[in-house]
Amino acid sequence: MARVYNFSAGPSCLPEAVLKRAAAEMLDCNGSGQSVMEMSHRSKEYQAIFDNCEALIREMMNIPENYEVLFLQGGASSQFAMVPMNLMNKNNKADFVITGQWANKAYQEASRYGTANVIASSKDKTFSYIPKLDSATFSKDADYFHICMNNTIYGTTYKTLPDTGDVPLVADISSCILSEPIDVSKFGVLYAGAQKNLAPAGLTLVIIRKDLIGNAMDKTPTMFNYKTHSENGSMFNTPPCYTIYVAGLVLEWIKKEIGGLDKMKEINEKKANLIYNFLDNSKMFKGTVVAADRSLMNIPFVTGNDELDSKFVSEAKKAGFINLKGHRSVGGMRASIYNAMPVEGVEKLVAFMSEFEKQNG
Ligand SMILES: *Cc1c(COP(=O)(O)O)cnc(C)c1O
């Protein structure tokens, strides 16, 4: 069986070791005689799987005791509404930095519930950089300050965090969760759809400082209230059981095979540098992002010629490198190299790009 190298932005590749283990446990997980898919979420067997996943995420991300980890559904997109409904509760106001489509969606959704201020934007240059932020321009009375930490579509990432003082910093970390260590204590809320770097689609992880729970707007639907889920161990209703199980396997892989997030970061830097170094020296391909703000996870690049871009994407596909087409709003190419993409896959892609340049240059 030939597996492809999948550079999709999401859903994306999973570690092969995780897929093999899930396959081996498909019919009988831990001697239970059942697949995890078939277990009651109220069973002892399933609770052990759930608790193991939460313990591992706490350990790997070094999550302080005063933070709750919630296993929700609805995608990162639901958090665009859930965050304001729960946090815009004192002055009905929040600040936003617009660094791309997802950041903008978070802003637009929040503006339906209160005053949403745009502090800065990089729209003027197709979101190819992270705007310099000056804390003097932030709203002192904002209920929270929102950023999209890693901009999946445009390939930029924050290397330093805005200093928001006492205003809780909220970050969408959908496409960089677990890619490197992060100081959770600097944030009020972190959230991520699982399908980029954690698990298959269906799970949305929320890490929230406990004091921010319990002040939702009255009109907040029960299912959109963080309190509902924190009071019920994320089992107010049926959680995405199987996806949580796979997230646990991915976390075990990070812990045991990789050796934690410091090690994960080293590997991710090695992979990203292979591509960025090639792009910086290529006469055909070039990266689209300001060097200082480059993402470790998503690398957009172009040839400057639409026909050549299409030819590259289609020849790459034939050679087993799939999903390299850029986002429909940007064009060109994008290589998403999440945790599960092996170094070897990136080395082979770079060799392929180099050969393509020779043949078509
Ligand atoms: C993919 C992505 C989203 C959307 O996630 P869903 O789970 O599909 O709602 C939001 N933000 C970022 C940064 C993303 O990469």
The ligand as an SDF file (V2000), in Angstrom:
LIG
                    3D

 15 15  0  0  0  0  0  0  0  0999 V2000
   -9.2990   25.7360   10.3990 C   0  0  0  0  0  0  0  0  0  0  0  0
   -9.3440   26.9330   11.2410 C   0  0  0  0  0  0  0  0  0  0  0  0
  -10.5500   27.4320   11.7570 C   0  0  0  0  0  0  0  0  0  0  0  0
  -11.8760   26.8110   11.4550 C   0  0  0  0  0  0  0  0  0  0  0  0
  -12.0050   25.6570   12.1870 O   0  0  0  0  0  0  0  0  0  0  0  0
  -13.3590   24.8080   12.2040 P   0  0  0  0  0  0  0  0  0  0  0  0
  -13.0270   23.7730   13.2260 O   0  0  0  0  0  0  0  0  0  0  0  0
  -13.5370   24.2600   10.8280 O   0  0  0  0  0  0  0  0  0  0  0  0
  -14.4610   25.7060   12.5960 O   0  0  0  0  0  0  0  0  0  0  0  0
  -10.4990   28.5460   12.5670 C   0  0  0  0  0  0  0  0  0  0  0  0
   -9.3330   29.1400   12.8670 N   0  0  0  0  0  0  0  0  0  0  0  0
   -8.1560   28.6910   12.3770 C   0  0  0  0  0  0  0  0  0  0  0  0
   -6.8840   29.3900   12.7360 C   0  0  0  0  0  0  0  0  0  0  0  0
   -8.1340   27.5790   11.5480 C   0  0  0  0  0  0  0  0  0  0  0  0
   -6.9620   27.1190   11.0660 O   0  0  0  0  0  0  0  0  0  0  0  0
  1  2  1  0
  2  3  1  0
  2 14  2  0
  3  4  1  0
  3 10  2  0
  4  5  1  0
  5  6  1  0
  6  7  2  0
  6  8  1  0
  6  9  1  0
 10 11  1  0
 11 12  2  0
 12 13  1  0
 12 14  1  0
 14 15  1  0
M  END
$$$$
